[in-house]
Amino acid sequence: MHRSWTGVCVYVAHFKQEHEEFVLCMIEANRNAAQYAETDDAYDGRLCIEMIEEILLGHDIAKPVVKQGCRV
C-alpha cells in the first residue's frame, strides 16, 4: 500500500494460498522515519488490516482505527 500523494510504500501485505483461500500471513510496515513516522507495530497492523477489509474486500468499517491525538 502506497501513499497516493507521495508514492511512498507504507505497508506490504503478504498472503499465502491455503486450498481455495488466501490467508494474510505477514504485514511489513515502512520504518524509514523520513518516509513514515509511525513506530507502533500494533497500530500499523490494525490499520493495514482495516484497509484490506475496506479497500480490497469492500467491507464497511464502522469505527476505523484512529491514533489518539490524530484528527479525522
Stockholm file with secondary structure:
# STOCKHOLM 1.0

chainA/1-72         MHRSWTGVCVYVAHFKQEHEEFVLCMIEANRNAAQYAETDDAYDGRLCIEMIEEILLGHDIAKPVVKQGCRV
#=GR chainA/1-72 SS CBCTTTCCBCEEEEEEEETTEEEEEEEEECCCTTTCCCCCHHHHHHHHHHHIIIIITCCCCSSCCCCTTCCC
#=GC SS_cons        CBCTTTCCBCEEEEEEEETTEEEEEEEEECCCTTTCCCCCHHHHHHHHHHHIIIIITCCCCSSCCCCTTCCC
//
